[in-house]
């Protein structure tokens, strides 16, 4: 038995270790405050865990008296989250400590909600799971991310992670299962949690994976309305503050996790499925970086290899995936504790090595002109690269030096090309929105601004006879976004009503910033005072009015790459 208390010297408890009726070792933590009453809940919990207890009144009273009088010199700290505590790395099922640690630290949550644990053989895991990842950028990257969680605090990295996006036959879940086997397994899908279950118990799940890997399968299982909020809360490491029963503000739990997620849709795509006009902000997308796992490699029989670059002699990519998944389900949970033990043994040197590896990675992948958002994303890839290289340096994984760096560089460059390197995400989103709207509604929500077509006639276009059809190019809807006209030397110009721009076109965005981005890109026409974004246009039958005037050149611009 051990006496334990929390980090504030409160919540004094008894840590009871015993064997249940099957001979399995169990641990229950009994708060001393629970013994102040009848102790019914304590007895119920102990009996439920398999401890034989007499039920007579006298026996109950003696048990409660015995528990209340127990005193021991052994002390421990109780913590509500996993991760680094006083130089000890705490996992739900075990703690790994430095020789200098003065007392043990015990996770007070219930480990049954997570799948930390080990099974099978470590050497077989190296041979059947880790070794086949070599040469596979996605596999090496994901497995390296599993070692990155414990480094985040030492390296000052922010919480967040990566979303592995791909179809049902791209092996994304196999990759995630292999990465999870670094830390544990034994659940319905190995070490993995599901987004749906996590949303229901977000705080408890996050605390149990603090300073570690949180592997989440199938983002689409979460409702679009909840997706952005859940991803942001997990990445930022906190939920909303709450009041206690006495209306006092409780201490808000916090965590820092490395997220690896899978899904057929990106976070942005899922949020767009909401009925509202919500969108994924660049901050959210940088917290959960989207990576397409389809490496576009053609394998045997002319079929796609999905996430794999090489299948190491397997007959088909599917057979290779099945072998990895089977081995991950049999051998797991050995690598991370070994990594922590070896890291703690030379923590200062390893931290310095990790910092150098990060710097070298950034020097390799960043180019002049990369925007701050691209550089922020690169920092997270650098963390994963450093973690993978340390795992190889400490001989936890059987990879050659540089394997993790190459894998992370490949995926960073793919991500950066899709995300945009020279233009910030919100600026590009503004231009894409405008072009998308024009492509869809040019013939229905813009009236021609011509001397020979009066405003009244433009309104009545839909009622024009001509076989009941509107004139070509005229507005077909009374829900008008603005006008379109031409100007010598400029060509076609779309004049957007200011009210429409702010309430609909750029809903969910900073409209002023979006318009400035369009101006900086050279597509916004203004004849007002310097710095003004509006353009005064004469409308027949109405007079002069202010519009946001955007040139037709936006339809030809390469908005999916960088612009400037």
C-alpha positions, 0 to 999 in steps of 0.5 A: 500500500502507498499513500498518495496525494495530488501535486497540490498536496490535496486529495490524499488517497490509498493506493491498493494493489491486490490480486483478483479472484483470477490472480491478476494484479489490480490497483485501486486508488481510494480517496481518504475522503471516501471513507468519511461516510458509509464507504458503500462506493469504496466497497462496491468498487473493490468488489467490482475489481475482484477483491473478495470482501465479507458483506456482514455489518461487522466485517464492513465496519472493520474494513472501513476502520482498517482503511481509515487507520492505514499509515505508511512511509511510502509516498506517491504523487497522483496526476490526472494526465499522462506525460512528463511529471517531475522528470518521470514519463507517466503512462496510464499503465506504467511510469518510466523514471530517471534515477534521480526521481525522489518518489513515484508518480501514478496516473489517477485516471482509468487506464482502461479507456486507452490502449496503452500496453504491450504484447508480443515480441519487440524484435518481431515488431522491429522485423515485421512492422518497423523495418518494412516502413523503410522506403515508404515515406508515409509509413516512416513519417507516421511512425516517427510522429509516434515518437514525437509526442514525448519531445514536444515539451522539451523542444517547445513545440505546440500541440497539433498534428496531421490528418492522413487523407485518402480513399478506402484503398490507400492503406491510410488506416494500416499506416495509422495502426502501424504508428499506433503499435509504437505506443500500444494496442489491443483495442478494437482497432489497435491503439487507435481511438475513433473521432466519434468516441473522442468527441464524447470524452474529449478531455479524458482521452486527451489527458490520457495521451498528454505528451504522446501520440493520439491516433484517431481513425475516420474523421468523417465519423464526427459530425461536420458541426463538431469537427472544427471545434474538436480538432481545435480543442485537441490541438490547442490543449484546453477546453472551456473553463467550468464552474464547480458545484459551489460556483468557483472556477475550476482549474482548467485541465490542459494537454499537449498531444501529437495527433495523427488522424485519418479520413477520406475528407480533409478537415476543411472539406468536412466543415464545408458540409455544415449548413452554416457558412463556417469554414476552416481557418488557416489556424485550424488547418495548420493545427491539423495539417492535411496530407494526401497519402496517395503517393501515386505510385503504380504497382504490380498489375498496373494498380495504385500502391496507395500510401506505399512506395515499396511493398518489399516483395509482397505480391500486392499492396493489399497483401503488404497492408494485411501483413503490416496490420496483422503484425501490428495487432500481435506485436505492440507497445514495446518501442515507446517505453524503450525510446523513453528509457534511452532518451531519459538516460541522456536527455540533455544530449538528445534534446540538443541533437533533436534541436540540431536535427530540426534546424537541419531539416528546416534549412533543407526544405524551406526556400526564400519567399516562404510565408510565415504559415508555410514556415509554421507548418515546416516546424511540425514536420521538422519535429517529426523528422527529429523524432524519427532520427532520434528513434534510429539513433537510439536503435529503437527502429531499424532505419538508416540515418536520414530515412525519417528526414527524407520521408518528412521532406517528401511530405512537407513539399507535397503539403506546401505546394498544395497549401501555398508557400508565398501567399497566406492561406486566407489571401488565396481563399479570398481569390478562390471564393470570388472566382468560384462565385463568378464561375457559378453565377455570372449569368444569373446574379450580375446585370449587364452595365450598358447604356442600351440596357436600362436598370428597369429593363434588366430587372424585367429580363426574366419576363422577356418573351423570346420563347420565355428565355432570358437574353443571353448574358442577362441576369436570370435572378432577382437575387443580384450580386452586382453588375458587370461591364467592360472598360478599355484597357481592362476588359470585363469587370464585375462590380459587387454590391458591398452589402453582398460582399460582406454578408455573403461572399466573404461570410466567415472571413475578414472581408476587409482583409480579403478585399485587400488581398484581392487588391494586392494581387492586382484584381481590384479596381478603385477610383476613390481616394488612396487606400480606398477599396471601393469603386464609384460606378455610374448605374443607368437609372440609379446614379453613382454608387460604390462597388467593389470592382474586380477584374475578369483577370481573376478568372485566368490567374493560377490561384491553386499555386502561389501568386504575387 
